Amino acid sequence: MHLTWTSRLAAGTATAALALTLAAPASLAGGTGPVDAPAPEPVGDTATDGSRDGAAPADFGPKNVIFLIGDGMGFNQVDTASLYEHGVSYHQVDVEPGAGDVTRQPGRATQIYQHFPVGVAAATYQHGAGYDPAVEWGSFRGPMQNRPDSAATATALATGVRTYNAAIGVDPDRKPVRNLTERAQELGKASGVVTSVPFTHATPASFVAHNEHRNNYHSIAREMLWEHEINVVMGGGHPWYDGNAQRRDEPTYQYLAEAEWNALSGGETQFELVETPEEFAALATATDTPAHVFGMPQVAATLQYDRSGPDRAADGTPVAGAEPFTAPKNTGVPRLDEMASAALNILDNASEEGMFLMVEGGAIDWASHANELNRQIEEQISFNRTIETVVDWVERESNWAETLVVVTADHETGYLTSTDADPGWKPIQGEKGKLPRATWHTGGHTNALVPVYAKGVGATRIEQYARHEDPVRGAYLENIDIAETVFDYWGRP
């Protein structure tokens, strides 16, 4: 038995059939696809990674590489923010699992990255798991299987090596693997990580540190502070401030130990510590910047997500139907785009050889875990503005012939769908300035494909890695291939 999927385009346009026959899971009898459209091969964990150790740097390719990672950002997280801001979506579909029909909702690209020349999808599964379109789209519960976490997926994006859930920069045998900030340093390039959540959380940590478990915040912080030549680390985790950016009576050392905070704040590390919006803004335009900067905004964990407000009950639970931006924003805290601007200028000044920078919109994931649609939209919009800031920097200070920009996610969080989904998938609807008609199906992650957008030198190489075909999302690659693209150019000793 096999599932044949067809695609009906928007009314008034040409009708086309994808004619894709999915490779059926083991529980179904086998079937073969038509000759002109072979069955897509399920992506499985046939190897830890596809790297070619010992490869020397190429004499061409990107001088600068900038990854922008929306933690938990699936296709629907992008669209709920677009619906709220612009009243239009881009990725919505109507899918009936039993019949295999795919109808694409009329839409329009509203985000700058949706106009990038390369737009594909990525599989995000962890070591020992896989992605099979027949399973994912064969039933509504399909994406709830083989769920990865941010540590495994961020390690894949940072190193090109697939690993187990909770791993930070180590392979399945718990051995450290080289990441892109380290490779940049080996080539004389500047490097940095920026996030809207704690700097020791899984995504930024995986691009710098090596640890067998993501929850070892203190040892991760110690490694990031003392054991690498990274130029920029920026993120939350300030021990002296709470989620409302108010100073505490006593510090809370959750994300770094007291000894590391005392060393950092006392000027005993290689980093110059910055904390205020004014300091971040000054670094974004200065012609002479420190070679190593640690940016820790005066807020506990997240820049804005954790703030209190009328969209939450007294116990912190979300108020149903609350609109985005109901809660007054934290003051005295920089925006993610302002932090990214500062990081870009610091790195640009630090080396003439180029840079690697990772910027994470981390609280998209936090809001999606909590099933807070209004705050997920806030965080997605903030991430969108940050991408615009990066694109502006490329076109003002660099160019697309020397810089590669990649926008993607580590995984999808919350299983965000329309309110009338299940057993099939229906388009999320909404109007500009209003909360979209969407709902959640888990407080955890899913195994769904995530978007990948790329522009600049090397973007076509990413597209070439998209050798697999999904009946709904189209061409997709494995997340390890994104890092592998950079290693193709920069080498892997």
Legacy VTK file of the C-alpha trace (Angstrom):
# vtk DataFile Version 3.0
C-alpha trace
ASCII
DATASET POLYDATA
POINTS 493 float
0.000 0.000 0.000
1.213 3.524 -0.666
-0.017 7.077 -0.208
-0.148 9.246 -3.303
-0.211 12.973 -2.675
-1.489 15.601 -5.067
-1.282 19.365 -4.832
-4.049 21.718 -5.939
-2.880 25.278 -6.328
-5.006 28.302 -5.504
-8.199 28.812 -7.452
-7.648 30.664 -10.703
-4.140 29.277 -11.161
-2.912 26.242 -12.972
-3.578 22.899 -11.312
-0.614 20.597 -10.849
-0.094 17.176 -9.343
2.940 16.489 -7.248
2.536 12.816 -8.046
4.780 11.935 -5.139
4.465 8.441 -3.781
5.644 8.227 -0.209
7.815 5.388 0.911
5.502 3.636 3.336
6.534 2.892 6.915
7.225 -0.674 7.981
3.655 -1.109 9.175
2.381 -0.687 5.622
2.878 -2.968 2.627
5.536 -1.759 0.200
4.836 0.171 -2.979
6.820 1.894 -5.691
6.341 5.330 -7.159
5.925 6.280 -10.796
9.034 6.226 -12.974
9.084 9.993 -13.468
8.593 10.697 -9.754
10.482 8.155 -7.624
9.434 7.638 -4.055
11.297 9.998 -1.735
13.714 8.106 0.478
12.926 8.529 4.179
15.716 10.373 5.922
17.187 8.167 8.623
20.163 8.092 10.899
22.468 6.176 8.578
25.522 8.090 9.795
26.372 10.498 12.556
27.445 13.106 10.046
28.556 13.569 6.473
31.720 15.478 7.210
34.985 15.018 5.419
37.655 15.297 8.107
40.975 16.570 6.850
39.495 18.826 4.180
41.499 22.017 3.655
39.894 25.454 3.329
38.806 26.384 -0.181
40.188 29.546 -1.769
36.646 30.710 -2.486
33.344 30.875 -0.649
32.004 33.046 2.162
34.262 35.360 4.110
31.432 35.986 6.569
28.765 33.522 7.699
25.752 34.588 9.763
23.265 32.046 11.098
19.927 33.314 12.429
18.108 30.593 14.358
14.521 30.917 15.489
14.322 28.424 18.335
11.083 26.471 17.966
10.202 28.359 14.765
8.133 26.192 12.463
6.388 27.316 9.285
3.276 28.189 11.290
5.149 30.321 13.827
6.336 32.439 10.904
2.813 32.667 9.514
1.027 33.607 12.750
3.286 36.648 13.044
2.747 37.534 9.379
-1.015 37.239 9.787
-0.930 39.546 12.795
1.365 42.092 11.154
0.154 41.950 7.557
-3.057 39.937 7.430
-1.544 37.393 5.052
0.274 34.062 5.383
2.736 32.253 3.116
3.015 28.586 4.110
-0.554 27.477 4.785
-1.905 24.191 3.452
-4.955 21.969 3.657
-3.889 18.342 3.977
-6.070 15.260 4.304
-3.949 12.346 5.549
-6.194 9.566 4.296
-6.696 10.875 0.770
-3.251 12.445 0.533
-4.520 15.695 -0.976
-2.520 18.887 -0.476
-4.198 22.213 -1.238
-2.001 25.271 -0.916
-3.576 28.372 0.550
-3.108 31.556 -1.514
-0.471 33.648 0.227
2.233 36.272 -0.127
5.800 36.617 1.128
5.912 39.387 3.731
9.258 38.777 5.445
12.574 39.810 3.950
13.986 36.301 4.237
11.049 34.844 2.309
12.474 36.710 -0.686
15.880 35.041 -0.350
16.835 33.043 -3.484
17.022 29.760 -1.565
14.023 28.518 0.383
13.899 24.849 1.390
13.119 22.845 4.522
15.198 20.864 6.999
14.724 17.656 8.980
15.687 18.110 12.626
15.706 14.616 14.143
18.289 13.507 16.702
20.753 10.601 16.571
18.956 7.260 16.338
15.762 8.752 14.897
14.664 9.800 11.409
12.172 11.650 9.273
9.710 9.742 7.072
7.130 11.831 5.168
4.702 8.912 5.168
4.716 8.885 8.963
4.689 12.662 9.396
1.778 13.285 7.019
0.112 9.874 7.279
-1.669 10.784 10.512
-2.118 13.873 12.641
-0.013 12.323 15.404
2.909 11.707 13.060
4.979 14.771 14.037
4.752 13.794 17.722
7.204 10.918 17.173
11.027 11.131 17.259
10.993 14.547 18.900
14.411 16.240 19.115
15.578 18.793 21.653
17.433 22.085 21.223
20.789 20.709 22.306
20.914 17.936 19.707
19.571 20.159 16.949
21.812 23.116 17.787
24.828 20.798 17.883
23.838 19.573 14.424
23.637 23.151 13.133
26.896 24.140 14.816
29.018 21.093 13.982
27.406 19.057 11.204
27.256 16.103 13.602
24.030 14.467 14.717
23.893 13.547 18.379
21.628 12.605 21.287
19.109 14.864 22.995
20.737 17.039 25.694
24.219 16.892 24.105
26.146 20.174 23.837
28.828 20.033 21.150
29.610 16.340 21.626
28.922 13.299 19.475
26.903 10.226 20.548
30.031 8.886 22.285
30.262 12.154 24.269
33.417 13.224 22.446
33.820 16.947 21.594
33.308 17.902 17.958
34.565 21.059 16.279
31.963 23.803 15.871
31.803 26.761 13.515
32.982 29.369 16.008
36.068 27.254 16.661
36.687 26.787 12.948
36.361 30.529 12.424
38.946 31.131 15.148
41.328 28.645 13.515
41.087 30.633 10.287
41.755 33.945 12.003
38.135 35.034 11.745
36.154 36.701 14.515
33.268 34.776 16.057
30.295 35.343 18.301
26.922 34.196 19.598
23.917 36.343 20.503
20.620 35.210 22.022
17.462 36.582 23.597
17.556 33.852 26.282
20.295 32.798 28.732
23.721 32.616 27.121
24.266 29.124 28.540
21.068 27.733 27.034
21.297 24.963 24.469
21.600 26.900 21.211
24.320 29.433 22.067
26.114 26.848 24.200
26.259 24.349 21.333
28.029 26.872 19.123
30.797 27.359 21.704
31.012 24.694 24.393
31.268 20.905 24.762
29.292 19.212 27.520
27.463 15.939 27.909
24.314 17.632 29.239
22.643 20.936 28.481
21.616 21.521 32.104
25.205 21.845 33.312
24.917 25.619 33.109
27.789 26.437 35.441
30.358 24.282 33.685
29.122 25.520 30.290
29.495 29.121 31.454
32.969 28.412 32.794
34.050 26.963 29.455
32.562 29.841 27.462
34.295 32.409 29.674
37.723 30.835 30.044
38.414 28.221 27.392
37.710 29.816 24.014
38.909 32.775 21.991
35.387 33.752 20.981
34.987 37.508 20.515
31.341 38.058 21.415
28.921 36.370 23.797
25.603 38.134 24.405
22.532 36.838 26.179
20.408 36.726 29.292
21.177 35.214 32.661
22.040 38.247 34.789
22.118 37.120 38.437
21.094 40.500 39.865
17.882 41.126 37.868
14.478 39.467 37.599
12.213 38.823 34.602
10.862 42.370 34.779
14.380 43.824 34.587
14.168 44.910 38.221
17.168 44.572 40.509
16.936 41.770 43.058
17.758 42.114 46.730
20.026 39.083 46.418
21.585 37.527 43.296
20.469 34.202 41.817
23.262 32.244 40.188
21.237 29.943 37.955
23.014 30.331 34.643
26.574 30.949 35.839
28.334 30.415 39.132
29.148 33.219 41.538
32.865 32.813 40.855
32.390 33.326 37.119
30.129 36.334 37.659
32.643 37.918 40.008
35.441 37.341 37.510
33.394 38.720 34.626
32.101 41.772 36.458
35.485 42.347 38.064
37.325 42.536 34.744
39.293 39.332 35.305
38.321 37.629 32.023
39.225 38.482 28.439
35.791 40.091 28.004
34.641 43.636 28.514
31.214 43.441 30.174
28.351 45.574 28.817
24.868 45.652 30.361
22.816 48.709 29.348
21.051 49.613 26.094
23.295 52.663 25.813
26.408 50.500 25.959
25.081 48.147 23.295
24.115 51.088 21.075
27.570 52.637 21.414
29.222 49.390 20.341
27.030 49.226 17.234
28.563 52.398 15.797
32.016 52.679 17.390
35.057 52.590 15.118
37.256 51.258 17.913
35.699 48.365 19.802
37.092 45.823 22.287
38.238 42.551 20.752
36.183 40.549 23.277
32.795 41.674 24.587
30.374 39.929 26.927
26.906 41.454 26.691
24.601 40.618 29.577
21.426 42.735 29.633
20.074 43.571 33.073
17.331 40.949 33.034
17.070 37.454 34.465
16.622 35.096 31.514
14.768 36.552 28.520
14.766 40.071 27.155
10.971 40.401 27.164
9.201 37.045 27.298
9.308 36.614 31.093
7.888 40.049 31.920
4.612 40.161 33.848
1.484 41.800 32.485
-2.293 41.669 32.092
-2.013 38.888 29.503
-1.090 36.528 32.343
-2.980 35.471 35.433
-1.548 35.968 38.911
0.016 32.497 38.791
1.672 33.282 35.452
-0.617 31.199 33.267
-1.648 32.741 29.913
-4.949 34.585 29.636
-6.930 33.027 26.797
-7.309 35.295 23.785
-4.781 37.888 24.992
-3.423 40.074 22.220
0.276 40.611 21.463
1.987 43.537 23.192
-0.665 43.738 25.921
2.023 43.692 28.594
4.206 46.815 28.871
7.712 46.063 27.688
10.707 45.856 29.983
12.675 49.070 29.963
16.427 49.327 30.365
16.913 46.225 28.211
18.305 46.208 24.638
16.363 44.647 21.785
17.715 41.569 20.026
18.346 43.564 16.842
20.365 46.111 18.844
22.485 43.326 20.305
23.013 41.871 16.832
24.082 45.281 15.505
26.645 45.613 18.275
27.961 42.107 17.657
28.321 42.670 13.913
30.311 45.847 14.415
32.575 44.273 17.033
33.299 41.258 14.845
33.816 43.386 11.749
36.387 45.451 13.633
38.047 42.427 15.235
39.329 40.692 12.100
39.969 41.464 8.458
39.607 37.756 7.671
35.854 37.695 8.248
33.470 36.336 10.858
31.026 33.726 12.028
28.006 34.935 13.995
25.035 33.029 15.354
21.981 35.030 16.459
19.127 33.203 18.180
15.538 34.285 18.646
15.358 31.956 21.606
12.100 32.946 23.257
9.975 31.871 20.279
10.542 28.466 21.815
9.697 29.616 25.359
6.375 31.086 24.239
5.557 28.014 22.164
6.314 25.675 25.070
3.856 27.691 27.163
1.313 27.771 24.296
1.179 31.584 24.521
0.194 32.623 21.024
0.377 36.349 21.705
3.907 36.182 23.065
5.017 33.760 20.362
3.959 36.415 17.850
5.877 39.075 19.786
9.035 36.999 19.775
8.691 36.095 16.096
8.279 39.748 15.165
11.382 40.606 17.187
13.313 37.895 15.353
12.039 39.180 11.999
13.293 42.686 12.815
16.669 41.223 13.746
16.941 39.481 10.381
16.169 42.781 8.677
18.966 44.400 10.687
21.435 41.735 9.581
20.439 42.085 5.930
20.860 45.845 6.203
24.355 45.346 7.642
25.339 43.033 4.778
24.181 45.512 2.167
25.715 48.515 3.949
29.006 47.172 5.330
29.641 44.018 3.286
28.032 42.445 0.209
26.373 39.214 -0.876
29.493 38.150 -2.803
31.397 37.666 0.472
28.671 36.951 3.045
26.312 34.014 3.550
23.163 34.537 5.641
21.104 31.519 6.719
17.735 31.775 8.483
16.403 28.570 9.985
15.138 26.881 13.157
16.450 24.137 15.374
13.034 22.427 15.577
9.324 23.227 15.832
7.746 23.701 19.246
4.106 23.409 20.336
2.630 21.742 17.226
0.937 24.995 16.223
-1.997 24.555 13.823
-5.344 26.038 12.918
-8.168 25.662 15.418
-10.011 23.222 13.099
-7.068 20.860 12.561
-7.121 17.161 13.500
-7.503 14.686 11.911
-6.238 16.744 8.963
-4.318 19.993 8.667
-6.226 23.178 7.842
-4.933 26.675 7.015
-4.489 29.106 9.902
-6.657 32.150 9.243
-6.414 35.653 10.605
-6.653 39.371 9.984
-4.122 42.147 10.417
-3.868 43.340 14.001
-5.868 40.434 15.411
-4.889 37.188 17.079
-4.886 34.437 14.405
-7.226 31.488 14.779
-4.594 28.986 15.871
-4.104 26.424 18.615
-1.457 24.140 20.115
-1.263 20.376 20.500
1.728 19.912 22.798
3.892 21.774 25.254
6.938 20.071 23.761
8.691 19.748 20.436
7.737 17.987 17.202
9.643 16.242 14.445
8.178 18.525 11.772
10.322 20.023 9.057
11.428 23.622 9.606
12.111 26.388 7.088
15.564 27.213 5.724
16.256 30.437 3.848
19.661 31.407 2.484
21.213 34.251 0.534
24.737 35.118 -0.480
27.823 33.202 -1.489
27.294 29.540 -0.627
23.495 29.644 -0.625
23.285 27.497 -3.742
25.403 24.852 -2.024
22.759 24.637 0.709
20.085 24.202 -1.945
22.087 21.393 -3.542
22.008 19.493 -0.260
18.189 19.461 -0.394
18.059 16.053 -2.062
14.896 14.799 -0.370
11.292 15.609 -1.248
8.411 16.159 1.142
4.891 16.129 -0.364
3.874 19.230 1.590
7.031 21.285 2.225
8.903 20.308 -0.927
12.684 19.921 -1.133
14.411 19.377 2.194
17.860 18.666 3.559
19.149 17.336 6.846
20.043 19.980 9.405
23.634 18.717 9.586
24.031 19.761 5.944
23.739 23.444 6.851
26.932 23.375 8.891
28.469 21.024 6.366
28.004 23.698 3.702
30.251 26.048 5.663
32.801 23.331 6.372
32.835 22.600 2.627
34.361 26.044 2.169
36.235 26.547 5.423
37.615 23.022 5.700
37.568 20.591 8.611
41.085 19.681 9.817
LINES 1 494
493 0 1 2 3 4 5 6 7 8 9 10 11 12 13 14 15 16 17 18 19 20 21 22 23 24 25 26 27 28 29 30 31 32 33 34 35 36 37 38 39 40 41 42 43 44 45 46 47 48 49 50 51 52 53 54 55 56 57 58 59 60 61 62 63 64 65 66 67 68 69 70 71 72 73 74 75 76 77 78 79 80 81 82 83 84 85 86 87 88 89 90 91 92 93 94 95 96 97 98 99 100 101 102 103 104 105 106 107 108 109 110 111 112 113 114 115 116 117 118 119 120 121 122 123 124 125 126 127 128 129 130 131 132 133 134 135 136 137 138 139 140 141 142 143 144 145 146 147 148 149 150 151 152 153 154 155 156 157 158 159 160 161 162 163 164 165 166 167 168 169 170 171 172 173 174 175 176 177 178 179 180 181 182 183 184 185 186 187 188 189 190 191 192 193 194 195 196 197 198 199 200 201 202 203 204 205 206 207 208 209 210 211 212 213 214 215 216 217 218 219 220 221 222 223 224 225 226 227 228 229 230 231 232 233 234 235 236 237 238 239 240 241 242 243 244 245 246 247 248 249 250 251 252 253 254 255 256 257 258 259 260 261 262 263 264 265 266 267 268 269 270 271 272 273 274 275 276 277 278 279 280 281 282 283 284 285 286 287 288 289 290 291 292 293 294 295 296 297 298 299 300 301 302 303 304 305 306 307 308 309 310 311 312 313 314 315 316 317 318 319 320 321 322 323 324 325 326 327 328 329 330 331 332 333 334 335 336 337 338 339 340 341 342 343 344 345 346 347 348 349 350 351 352 353 354 355 356 357 358 359 360 361 362 363 364 365 366 367 368 369 370 371 372 373 374 375 376 377 378 379 380 381 382 383 384 385 386 387 388 389 390 391 392 393 394 395 396 397 398 399 400 401 402 403 404 405 406 407 408 409 410 411 412 413 414 415 416 417 418 419 420 421 422 423 424 425 426 427 428 429 430 431 432 433 434 435 436 437 438 439 440 441 442 443 444 445 446 447 448 449 450 451 452 453 454 455 456 457 458 459 460 461 462 463 464 465 466 467 468 469 470 471 472 473 474 475 476 477 478 479 480 481 482 483 484 485 486 487 488 489 490 491 492
